[in-house]
Amino acid sequence: MAQANLLTTPSFIPPSTALLLSQKAPPILASPPKSSLPWPLSLIFNRESPETWAIHENLLLSCLRTGDDKSARICLDRMIERFGEENERVMALKGIYEEAVAKNNGELEQVFQRYEKILKADPTNFAIRKRRVAVLKSLGKVSDAITALTVLLQGSPTDAEAWAELSELYASQGMHSQAIYCMEEVLLIIPNAWSAHAQTATLHYLSSQTSSSLPPLTLALRHFARSVELNESYLRGFYGLKLVSSKLISLLPNNAPSKRNTNDDEEVQPPSISTVKKLEELATSKLAEIVRQYSSGKKAWQGFEQAEVIAARELLDRDEKVMR
């Protein structure tokens, strides 16, 4: 679980952490960051620092997550006063606020039109381009969102966040090959991102349901294995590793290394049954340890999401019943 630190708020935090962060709003907003004293005394007693605005931005986002629109608006107004409405970051934050408080599709359409007006004046405003995609998604216009992201990536091909978002949109439409391509682009930009490896593995696993099973399952196994190699405590990676390895065990021949299939691409040759069994044992052992330590209440093991731990326990229980 992310720590309740307004200086290091991650891009994704669970609701419980967002609540802890938003509860810090009253004391922080009780006094303005800028001194109300006349110049030059205002320079001497100014409470503003670089951290001030990082805190205000993270507080704004946390308050929106928890429905404290009033505190979020105060944060936004202070940032507008400090940096001006023409600041690109402020424009994006204002857009996030307006999207969050929109009560229906009609109001979201109004936000979208404001984005269109901003982009007409400045087509290079990538922050607003991304917010435009978010509104299209909220309006259910997935095809338009895909088109918008594709155009955005033509101008910014190394934007890993945009590639990941495009992958998610393709996956939502069942277009797994396109989604995998986008995640491969993410891995070219940030090759050591374990979550990106796990997402790529998940897409390969999903594609195995509608295609020849061995090649996509083999790729899923490789990416899940890489994810836990990069992060030895990555529960999602171990969950996927066990799920895929268990399925491969039932498909691979029960002998030494599997023979090369000349019809398969060299990069997707299935692993040996012994290798898969070792990976399955490793994943089972690690998941069991996580579930056991988390359930015991040990503080050092409480950083996992409860829902993920429950899912891991159910997977282990299901496997145990099959073994019986």
RARAVEN-V551401 format. One record per pair of residues at least 4 apart in sequence whose ideal C-beta (glycine too) atoms are under 8 Angstrom apart, sorted by the first residue. I is the first residue (numbers start at 0). J is the second residue. Records with the same first field share a line. If there is no record, write none. Layout:
BEGIN
I=J, J
END
This chain:
BEGIN
0=13, 15, 16, 301, 302, 303, 304
1=8, 9, 12, 13, 16
2=7, 16
3=16, 19, 20, 23
4=8
5=20, 23, 27, 53, 54, 57, 58, 61
6=50, 53, 54, 57
8=12, 20, 57, 60, 61
12=16, 17, 20, 61, 64
13=17, 304
14=18, 64, 65
15=19
16=20
17=21, 61, 64, 65
18=22, 65
19=23
20=57, 58, 61
21=58, 61, 62, 64, 65, 67, 70
23=27, 58
24=28, 58, 62, 67, 70
25=29, 70
27=54, 55, 58
28=58, 70, 73, 74
30=46
31=35, 77
32=46, 47, 51, 55, 77, 81
33=41, 45, 46, 47, 81
34=40, 41, 44, 45, 46
35=41
36=40, 41, 44
37=41
38=42
39=43
40=44
41=45
46=51
47=51, 81
49=53
50=54
51=55
52=56, 78, 81, 82
53=57
54=58
55=59, 74, 77, 78
56=60, 74, 78, 88, 92
57=61
58=62, 70, 71, 74
59=63, 71, 74, 75, 78, 92, 95, 96
60=64, 95
61=65
62=66, 67, 68, 70, 71, 74
63=67, 68, 71, 95, 96, 99
67=71
68=72, 96, 99, 100
69=73
70=74
71=75, 96, 99
72=76, 96
73=77
74=78
75=79, 89, 92, 93, 96
76=80
77=81
78=82, 89, 92
79=83, 84, 89, 93
82=86, 88, 89
83=89
84=89, 90, 93
85=89, 90
86=90
87=91, 124, 126, 127
88=92, 126
89=93
90=94, 117, 124, 126, 127
91=95, 126, 127, 129, 130
92=96
93=97
94=98, 110, 113, 114, 127, 130
95=99, 130
96=100
97=101, 110, 113
98=107, 110, 130, 133, 134, 137
101=106, 107, 109, 110
102=106
103=107
104=108, 138
105=109
106=110
107=111, 134, 137, 138
108=112, 138
109=113
110=114, 134
111=115, 131, 134, 135, 138
112=116
113=117
114=118, 127, 130, 131, 134
115=119, 131
116=120
117=121, 124, 127
118=122, 124, 127, 128, 131
123=154
124=128
125=129, 151, 154, 155, 158
126=130
127=131
128=132, 147, 151
129=133, 151, 160, 161, 164
130=134
131=135, 147
132=136, 144, 147, 148, 151, 164
133=137
134=138
135=140, 141, 143, 144, 147
136=140, 141, 144, 168
140=144
141=145, 168, 171, 172
142=146
143=147
144=148, 168
145=149, 165, 168, 169
146=150
147=151
148=152, 161, 164, 165, 168
149=153, 165
150=154
151=155, 158, 161
152=156, 158, 161, 162, 165
155=161
157=188
158=162
159=163, 184, 185, 188, 189, 192, 195
160=164
161=165
162=166, 181, 182, 184, 185, 188
163=167, 181, 182, 185, 195, 198
164=168
165=169, 181
166=170, 177, 178, 179, 180, 181, 182, 185, 198, 202
167=171, 178
168=172
169=174, 175, 177, 178, 181
170=174, 175, 178, 202, 205
174=178
175=179, 202, 205, 206, 209
176=180, 206
177=181
178=182, 202
179=183, 199, 202, 203, 206
180=184
181=185
182=186, 195, 198, 199, 202
183=187, 199
184=188
185=189, 192, 195, 199
186=190, 192, 195, 196, 199
189=195
191=229
192=196, 229
193=197, 225, 226, 227, 229, 230, 233, 236
194=198, 226, 233, 235
195=199
196=200, 222, 223, 225, 226, 229, 236
197=201, 222, 223, 226, 233, 235, 236, 239
198=202
199=203, 218, 222
200=204, 218, 219, 220, 221, 222, 223, 226, 239, 243
201=205, 219, 239
202=206
203=207, 215, 216, 218, 219, 222
204=208, 215, 216, 219, 239, 242, 243
206=210, 215
207=212, 215, 216, 219
210=214, 215
211=215
212=216, 246, 250
213=217, 247, 250, 251, 263, 267, 269
214=218, 263, 264, 267, 269
215=219, 267
216=220, 243, 246, 247, 250, 269
217=221, 247, 267, 268, 269, 270
218=222, 267
219=223, 239, 243
220=224, 240, 243, 244, 247, 270, 275, 278
221=225
222=226
223=227, 236, 239, 240, 243
224=228, 240, 278
225=229
226=230, 233, 235, 236, 239
227=231, 233, 236, 237, 240, 282, 285
229=233
230=236
232=289
233=237
234=238, 286, 289, 303, 304, 307, 308, 311
235=239, 307
236=240
237=241, 281, 282, 285, 286, 289, 311
238=242, 282, 286, 307, 310, 311, 314
239=243
240=244, 278, 279, 281, 282
241=245, 279, 282, 283, 286, 314, 318
242=246, 314
243=247
244=248, 275, 276, 278, 279, 282
245=249, 279, 318
246=250
247=251, 269, 270, 275
248=272, 275, 276, 279
251=257, 269, 270, 271, 272, 275
252=257, 272
253=272
254=272
255=271, 272, 273
256=270, 271
257=268, 269, 270, 271, 272
259=263, 268
260=268
263=267, 268
270=274, 275
271=275
272=276
273=277
274=278
275=279
276=280
277=281
278=282
279=283
280=284
281=285
282=286
283=287, 315, 318
284=288
285=289
286=290, 311, 314, 315
287=291, 315
288=292
289=293, 300, 303, 308, 311
290=294, 308, 311, 312, 315
291=295
292=297, 299, 300
293=297, 300, 301, 303, 308
294=308
295=300
296=301
297=301
303=307, 308
304=308
305=309
306=310
307=311
308=312
309=313
310=314
311=315
312=316
313=317
314=318
315=319
316=320
317=321
318=322
319=323
END
